Amino acid sequence: MKKLPRSSERGLPELVTDRLVLRHARPGGALQTVAFFARNRDHFQRWDPPAPPDFYTADFWQRGLARAVEDFHADRAVRFDLFLTGRSDGPLIGRVGFSQIARGAFQSCMLGYQIDAAHEGLGLMSEALAASIDYMFQQRGLHRVQANHLEENERSARVLARVGFEREGLARDYLFINGRWRDHVLNARLNQHFDTRRLIEREAGPQAG
């Protein structure tokens, strides 16, 4: 059962589910992040764009995680690190990120996620996505979350369908992955409880009296 989000260090959110703690990324997690990507290097290679030369270093992730905190406070992105319940100081087992947050008439963002190869097939990512998307809809007030995946990534397609995403189309040559441009399936989930009236009032602004 999901619990209400709580604030942790620097006012960053932390979500708790039955089996997971989703803690917002921060610079102190640099070594855990390096270890996560190092042990999953081959596993992620077929799905991810090429990594920069210093990707597997603590300095790279120290800078990147500091930017993650800045992005959160600037309402640009929200990035969660996944840990097993009771092991929040243990190994990082996954990541969920909401980037390209757009406000105004769009009220949307892009979703990305990764799970440790050793923890695939256990329903953990579905659990993490359910909790984190609820947070983005209820606490951040977004209307739409978009997520894309390679056509052959059937596991990702099933995870997205399980948490309420619908296929919207196909983007040709969407990303350069593993040596060539790759098509991606486009998916989205809408916030059925979005307060459209409040958005209309905000966009209209104060009325002349």
C-alpha positions as CSV (number, residue, x, y, z in Angstrom):
1,M,0.0,0.0,0.0
2,K,1.3,3.5,-0.9
3,K,1.9,6.0,1.8
4,L,1.8,9.7,1.6
5,P,5.0,11.3,0.3
6,R,7.3,12.9,2.8
7,S,10.0,15.4,2.6
8,S,13.6,14.3,3.3
9,E,16.9,16.1,3.0
10,R,16.7,19.6,1.3
11,G,12.9,19.3,1.1
12,L,13.2,16.5,-1.5
13,P,10.4,14.0,-1.8
14,E,10.5,10.4,-0.6
15,L,7.8,7.8,-1.4
16,V,7.3,4.5,0.3
17,T,5.5,1.5,-1.1
18,D,5.2,-2.1,0.1
19,R,8.6,-3.1,-1.1
20,L,10.4,0.1,-2.1
21,V,11.7,3.4,-1.0
22,L,11.8,6.0,-3.8
23,R,14.2,8.7,-2.6
24,H,14.8,11.8,-4.8
25,A,18.3,11.8,-6.3
26,R,21.0,13.8,-4.5
27,P,24.8,14.2,-4.7
28,G,25.4,11.8,-1.8
29,G,24.3,9.0,-4.0
30,A,27.1,9.3,-6.6
31,L,29.0,6.1,-5.7
32,Q,25.7,4.1,-5.5
33,T,24.8,5.4,-9.0
34,V,28.1,4.5,-10.5
35,A,27.9,1.0,-9.1
36,F,24.3,0.6,-10.5
37,F,25.3,1.6,-14.0
38,A,28.6,-0.3,-13.9
39,R,27.0,-3.7,-13.1
40,N,24.2,-3.1,-15.6
41,R,26.4,-1.8,-18.4
42,D,25.7,-4.6,-20.9
43,H,22.1,-4.9,-19.8
44,F,21.3,-1.2,-20.6
45,Q,23.4,-0.8,-23.7
46,R,20.8,-2.2,-26.1
47,W,18.2,0.3,-24.8
48,D,20.1,3.5,-24.0
49,P,21.8,6.2,-26.1
50,P,25.7,6.2,-26.0
51,A,27.1,7.4,-22.7
52,P,29.7,10.2,-22.4
53,P,33.3,9.1,-21.7
54,D,33.2,10.0,-18.0
55,F,29.7,8.4,-17.4
56,Y,31.0,5.7,-15.0
57,T,32.8,8.1,-12.7
58,A,31.8,9.6,-9.3
59,D,32.7,13.1,-10.5
60,F,30.2,12.8,-13.4
61,W,27.4,11.7,-11.1
62,Q,28.3,14.2,-8.4
63,R,27.6,16.9,-10.9
64,G,24.6,15.2,-12.4
65,L,22.9,14.6,-9.1
66,A,23.5,18.2,-8.0
67,R,21.8,19.3,-11.1
68,A,18.9,16.9,-10.3
69,V,18.3,18.8,-7.0
70,E,18.5,22.2,-8.9
71,D,16.0,20.8,-11.5
72,F,13.6,19.7,-8.8
73,H,13.5,23.1,-7.1
74,A,13.2,24.8,-10.5
75,D,10.3,22.6,-11.5
76,R,12.2,21.2,-14.5
77,A,12.5,17.5,-13.4
78,V,11.9,15.0,-10.6
79,R,14.3,12.0,-10.4
80,F,13.8,9.1,-7.9
81,D,16.4,6.5,-6.8
82,L,14.9,3.1,-5.9
83,F,15.9,1.1,-2.9
84,L,14.4,-2.0,-1.3
85,T,12.4,-1.2,1.9
86,G,14.7,-1.4,4.9
87,R,17.8,-1.0,2.7
88,S,17.8,2.6,1.8
89,D,21.5,2.7,2.5
90,G,22.0,-0.5,0.4
91,P,22.5,-0.8,-3.4
92,L,20.5,1.3,-5.8
93,I,18.2,-1.1,-7.7
94,G,16.5,1.3,-10.1
95,R,15.7,4.8,-11.2
96,V,12.6,6.7,-12.3
97,G,12.9,10.1,-13.9
98,F,10.4,12.7,-15.0
99,S,12.0,15.3,-17.2
100,Q,11.1,18.2,-19.6
101,I,8.3,19.4,-17.3
102,A,6.2,21.9,-19.3
103,R,3.6,24.0,-17.7
104,G,1.2,26.5,-19.3
105,A,-1.3,24.8,-21.6
106,F,0.8,21.6,-21.8
107,Q,1.2,20.5,-18.1
108,S,3.2,17.5,-19.3
109,C,6.5,15.6,-18.8
110,M,8.6,12.8,-20.1
111,L,9.1,9.5,-18.1
112,G,12.3,7.4,-18.1
113,Y,13.1,4.4,-15.9
114,Q,15.6,1.6,-15.4
115,I,15.7,-1.5,-13.2
116,D,18.7,-3.6,-12.1
117,A,18.9,-6.8,-14.2
118,A,18.9,-8.9,-11.0
119,H,15.5,-7.3,-10.0
120,E,13.6,-7.6,-13.3
121,G,10.4,-9.6,-13.5
122,L,9.4,-9.0,-9.8
123,G,6.9,-6.2,-10.4
124,L,9.1,-3.7,-8.7
125,M,9.1,-1.2,-11.5
126,S,5.3,-1.3,-11.8
127,E,5.2,-0.6,-8.1
128,A,7.6,2.3,-8.5
129,L,5.8,3.8,-11.5
130,A,2.4,3.6,-9.8
131,A,3.6,5.5,-6.8
132,S,5.8,8.1,-8.6
133,I,3.1,8.9,-11.3
134,D,0.6,9.4,-8.5
135,Y,3.0,11.9,-7.0
136,M,3.4,13.7,-10.3
137,F,-0.3,13.9,-10.8
138,Q,-1.4,14.7,-7.2
139,Q,1.5,16.7,-5.8
140,R,3.0,18.3,-9.0
141,G,-0.3,18.8,-10.7
142,L,0.6,17.4,-14.2
143,H,-2.0,16.4,-16.8
144,R,0.1,14.1,-18.9
145,V,3.1,11.8,-18.6
146,Q,4.7,10.5,-21.8
147,A,7.0,7.5,-22.2
148,N,8.6,5.9,-25.2
149,H,10.3,2.6,-25.9
150,L,12.0,0.6,-28.6
151,E,9.5,-1.6,-30.6
152,E,11.2,-4.8,-29.5
153,N,11.2,-3.9,-25.8
154,E,8.2,-5.9,-24.9
155,R,8.9,-5.9,-21.2
156,S,8.8,-2.1,-21.1
157,A,5.5,-2.1,-23.1
158,R,3.9,-4.5,-20.6
159,V,5.1,-2.4,-17.6
160,L,3.6,0.8,-19.2
161,A,0.3,-0.9,-20.0
162,R,0.1,-2.3,-16.5
163,V,0.2,1.2,-15.0
164,G,-2.3,2.8,-17.4
165,F,-0.3,4.0,-20.4
166,E,-1.8,3.8,-23.9
167,R,0.1,3.6,-27.2
168,E,-0.3,6.7,-29.3
169,G,2.0,6.1,-32.3
170,L,5.4,5.4,-33.6
171,A,8.3,7.9,-34.0
172,R,10.7,7.1,-36.8
173,D,14.5,7.3,-36.2
174,Y,13.7,8.8,-32.7
175,L,17.0,8.0,-30.9
176,F,20.5,6.9,-31.8
177,I,21.0,3.7,-29.9
178,N,23.6,1.0,-30.2
179,G,25.1,2.3,-33.4
180,R,22.0,3.3,-35.4
181,W,18.8,5.4,-35.4
182,R,15.9,3.6,-33.8
183,D,12.1,3.8,-34.0
184,H,10.3,4.2,-30.7
185,V,6.7,3.5,-29.7
186,L,5.0,6.6,-28.2
187,N,2.9,6.2,-25.1
188,A,1.1,8.4,-22.6
189,R,-1.0,8.4,-19.5
190,L,-3.4,11.2,-18.6
191,N,-4.4,12.5,-15.2
192,Q,-8.2,11.8,-15.1
193,H,-8.5,14.0,-12.0
194,F,-6.7,17.0,-13.4
195,D,-8.3,20.3,-12.3
196,T,-8.9,21.9,-15.7
197,R,-11.1,24.6,-14.2
198,R,-8.3,25.8,-12.0
199,L,-5.9,25.9,-15.0
200,I,-8.5,28.0,-17.0
201,E,-8.8,30.4,-14.1
202,R,-5.0,30.7,-13.8
203,E,-4.5,31.3,-17.5
204,A,-7.3,33.9,-17.7
205,G,-5.6,35.9,-14.9
206,P,-7.2,38.7,-12.9
207,Q,-10.3,40.2,-14.4
208,A,-10.8,43.9,-14.7
209,G,-13.4,45.2,-12.2
